[in-house]
Amino acid sequence: MFRINLYLSLLLFSPVILLAQHKISGKVTDNRKRPLSGVNVYIKGAYDGATSKADGSFSFTTTEAGERILAATLSGYQPMEIKITTENGEQLSIVLKNAANALRVVTISAGSFEASDDKKGTVLKPLDIVTTAGAGADIVNAIKTLPGAQQTNDREGLFVRGGTGYETQTLIDGMLVRNPFSSSLPDVPGRGRFSPFLFKGTTFSSGGYSAQYGQALSSALVLESTDLPQRSSSSVGLSVIGVNAGVENLSKDKKSSWGVEGDYTNLAPYFQVVKPKQTPNLGPEIIGTSLNFRRKTSPTGLLKFYGYGNWSKMGFSSPSIEYPGDRESYQVRNGNIYTNMTYRESLGKDWRIYVGISFSNNRDNIVTDTLGKGQTPADIRLRSSLNQSRVMLTRNIGQFSAIRFGGEYQYATELFSVNHRSFNYADNYTAAFAEGDIYFTPSFVGRVGGRAEYSSVLAKMNVAPRVSLAYKVDNYSQFSVAYGDYYQKPEPQYLRFDHGLGYMKATHYIASYQRVASDYTFRTEVFYKRYADLVKTAPYYSNNGKGYAKGIELFWRDRKSIKNVDYWISYSWLDTKRDYLNYPKEVQPDFAATHTASLVYKHFFPKLSTNLGLTYTFATGRPYYNPNLPADKFMSEKTMDYHALGVSASYLTTIRKAFTIFVLSVSNAPGNKQVFGYRYSSDGLRRGEITPSVPRFIFLGMFMNFGIDRRQDVINNL
């Protein structure tokens, strides 16, 4: 009887159910009436949609009723929105225009490379970062193939245009990341903590960046996290150095999602086979986990949360230069937590609001010892935390122009001790900013703004004006210029010993030309950067340092000339000198090379579903300090030139309905000798080369994704 009643109910109510479903169908073509496949067609705010087929046709059903906005997007084409009535059931005809025609409005670009999936002028995408040979799926290593970045592979950080790694700040959704790199060992740099697939957009600003951001003398790496996923999925990975797994869940109403990821890395077995230069005596072992939550609060509002935890231990011992026959040990145990929550919403009448809060905490326990000397080991403990809040209001003016203003507050603590002797401080930092993008004409735009900052530990305030101008020559080309002042607090290792230091300052002057089409990008830029008030540690702590950096940069990317090939070439010429820290005079610093170049080549073989990648990087030798030379020869000697060839191969397939990719990657495949500098004994009689731990690193892994087949994404990207 129950089954009969169920069938009767279904029969009676099936017309109502069918009436509630409205069919949306049609065809998508380009402006030459050629069908377009892979177009994402959907109803805005409802997430009901479909992807167009090979003949351009699409069809889907929706429960949305009445007038709605139908959107159509495809990489390389202008996005389109049309108003429809879902009950009409008409056959829709959608025409997308090539994005090459979209450069009708000039954009500010001096000093900035966009790396997103949906912005005009894209240089790198998340899949670009992953498939760049030698980058190891590390965002910063991939950015190093762009002009302006130095090949400093003996220390962590992004060194840009004569600036140190400290002078580049990393931001996620507008919020500062205090420790974006894992803790390092001497001459063994830590890699970035974040996966490129966490982000839908990456902006690498090598100078002249917006007044929204501060406390970075040289560069800003601005990462924008992904929004709601298209559907639920799960993933698992297995490699020669560890395992990882993750789950991404999209709610039934498609208005919220949550995700959890975990990874475990253990290099000890690898180093049993491939012997490093140093002898491991702790790990290396890393455990990482992350959690994210997304909630669409309204058709225009989005709440995001991202949290990350990482725990690692690693240590090496190596022959002592100071005490021949003995060994020196260095061990570090690190714990790092980062959380970030942001909210964006339209307030109506052309107003938008952004609010963000973040918290981070980093802990390093370091033990150094000279084995065999019977000395007391040095027990070094570092604790740092950062609380940040930020708000920004944006007001559109007319069709293109906009003004934005806001402020932020940071509370930071730095706790440092050596064998229980402490050197600590806390800082209350406040900042306010305002700037406007004013379109005088669709071909001429100016960005004028400024930023004011106050630091309690410095007890000083600064005001930093910034101006950018851009002029569009035609639909493909534009000129840009930028000027600005940038301030930054001294590094914690100096502030903890002297709270009387002041801000360091850099003034940027930039001029650039770029030509961007659908299949190629050309960009050239000249810059001059003047440093003032840099930290000096000799003969005493002060802000008496100074310096300059100037150079020329070139970038060319081509996706068309060779079938199934994507390649780019970058070149940087840098002339920079500094008088800072314990330098006796103004000289080229030990992290800067005069000439740097990269060639990235990617070849996709469709019949084999295989991608081959090659990355060649070159840099001229860097200066190093030889204590045996007289003072007038300070930093006069240079290391050998740097050569590296990275090779990667990836195979795309499906295993048990899971998108699967096998990856083989080899850094410095020929095993070229690389010397980054030298360490000398205190008497200057002995020295040791600073070289990579292993001449080459071989990575082999398999990664599976259940729920989302990304093969077409990979193929389109390659």
Salt bridges, closest charged atoms under 4 A:
ASP30 OD2 - ARG34 NE 2.78
GLU64 OE1 - ARG68 NE 3.04
GLU81 OE2 - LYS44 NZ 2.92
ASP128 OD1 - ARG557 NH2 3.02
ASP128 OD1 - LYS602 NZ 3.41
ASP154 OD2 - ARG155 NH2 3.14
ASP154 OD2 - ARG622 NH2 3.19
GLU167 OE2 - ARG578 NH2 2.58
ASP187 OD1 - ARG679 NH2 2.70
GLU224 OE2 - LYS200 NZ 3.38
ASP227 OD2 - LYS200 NZ 2.68
ASP227 OD1 - LYS304 NZ 2.81
ASP253 OD2 - ARG295 NH1 3.84
GLU285 OE1 - LYS313 NZ 3.64
ASP326 OD2 - LYS373 NZ 3.50
ASP350 OD2 - ARG395 NH1 3.72
ASP379 OD2 - ARG381 NE 3.43
GLU408 OE2 - ARG451 NH2 2.65
GLU414 OE2 - ARG178 NH2 2.38
GLU414 OE1 - ARG496 NH2 3.93
ASP427 OD2 - LYS489 NZ 2.66
GLU435 OE2 - ARG404 NH1 2.73
ASP437 OD2 - ARG404 NH2 3.00
ASP437 OD1 - ARG447 NE 2.71
GLU453 OE2 - ARG451 NE 2.89
ASP474 OD2 - ARG515 NH1 3.43
ASP485 OD2 - LYS505 NZ 3.95
GLU525 OE2 - ARG161 NH2 2.40
GLU525 OE1 - ARG523 NH2 3.12
GLU553 OE1 - ARG161 NH2 2.77
ASP566 OD2 - ARG557 NH2 2.53
ASP575 OD2 - LYS550 NZ 3.73
ASP579 OD1 - LYS536 NZ 2.72
ASP590 OD1 - ARG155 NH1 3.56
ASP683 OD2 - ARG686 NH2 3.73
GLU689 OE2 - LYS673 NZ 3.12
ASP709 OD2 - ARG711 NH2 2.57
ASP713 OD2 - ARG710 NH1 3.86
